[in-house]
Amino acid sequence: MNKEFMMKNTILLSLLLIIVLMGCGTPKEATIGVGNEGAIRIVCNPSDAEVFIDGASMGEANRYDGNPGYIKLSSGTHKIEIKKEGYAPYTRDVYSSKSLQTIEVTLRKLSR
C-alpha cells in the first residue's frame, strides 16, 4: 500500500512539473509592445535597401533584421516602403498591434 501511494505521488508530481515547465517556454514571435504598441522586423535582399514607414526614412533594412533590430510602431495601419536604386520598390500596408511581425522581401532588380 505504501509503495503504491508513493508511486502515485511521484507520477502526480512529475505531471505537475511538466505542466509548469511547459508554461516557461518563449514563443517564436514574442509579444513586445506596451499597451497596443507593436513592432516589425525586416529581412530584405538587398540588405542595404532603405526602409520608409509612413513616408519617413528609417535607414537601411539590415538595421532591422533581428537581434533585436526592429522598428516599434504605434497601434494601427502603417505604410511600409522598401526602396533601392536599380530595384522595383516594395510597398505594403501593415497593421501593428502588440506583436513582432517579420516582413521578408526580395526586391526585383530592374532591367536596363
Backbone hydrogen bonds, N-H to C=O, Kabsch-Sander energy under -0.5 kcal/mol:
donor,donor_aa,acceptor,acceptor_aa,energy
5,F,1,M,-2.2
6,M,2,N,-2.1
7,M,3,K,-2.0
8,K,4,E,-2.2
9,N,5,F,-2.2
10,T,6,M,-2.3
11,I,7,M,-2.2
12,L,8,K,-2.6
13,L,9,N,-2.6
14,S,10,T,-2.1
15,L,11,I,-2.4
16,L,12,L,-2.3
17,L,13,L,-2.4
18,I,14,S,-2.2
19,I,15,L,-2.3
20,V,16,L,-2.3
21,L,17,L,-2.5
22,M,18,I,-2.1
23,G,19,I,-1.1
24,C,21,L,-1.3
25,G,22,M,-1.0
30,A,28,K,-0.8
37,E,34,V,-1.8
38,G,73,L,-2.8
39,A,99,S,-2.5
40,I,71,I,-2.1
41,R,101,Q,-3.2
42,I,64,Y,-3.3
43,V,41,R,-0.5
43,V,103,I,-2.9
44,C,42,I,-0.6
45,N,105,V,-2.0
49,A,46,P,-1.4
50,E,83,K,-3.2
51,V,59,G,-3.0
52,F,81,E,-3.1
53,I,56,A,-2.5
54,D,52,F,-0.5
54,D,79,K,-2.9
56,A,53,I,-2.2
58,M,51,V,-3.4
59,G,51,V,-0.7
61,A,49,A,-2.8
62,N,47,S,-2.1
63,R,60,E,-1.6
64,Y,61,A,-2.3
65,D,62,N,-0.6
66,G,69,G,-1.1
69,G,66,G,-1.4
71,I,40,I,-2.7
72,K,70,Y,-0.5
73,L,38,G,-3.0
76,G,96,S,-2.2
78,H,94,V,-2.9
80,I,78,H,-0.6
80,I,92,R,-3.5
81,E,52,F,-2.6
82,I,90,Y,-2.4
83,K,50,E,-2.7
87,Y,84,K,-2.0
88,A,108,R,-3.1
90,Y,82,I,-2.4
92,R,80,I,-2.4
94,V,78,H,-3.0
96,S,76,G,-3.1
96,S,94,V,-0.6
98,K,36,N,-0.6
100,L,30,A,-0.5
101,Q,39,A,-2.5
101,Q,99,S,-0.6
103,I,41,R,-3.0
104,E,102,T,-0.5
105,V,43,V,-2.8
105,V,103,I,-0.5
107,L,45,N,-2.4
109,K,107,L,-0.5
110,L,86,G,-2.7
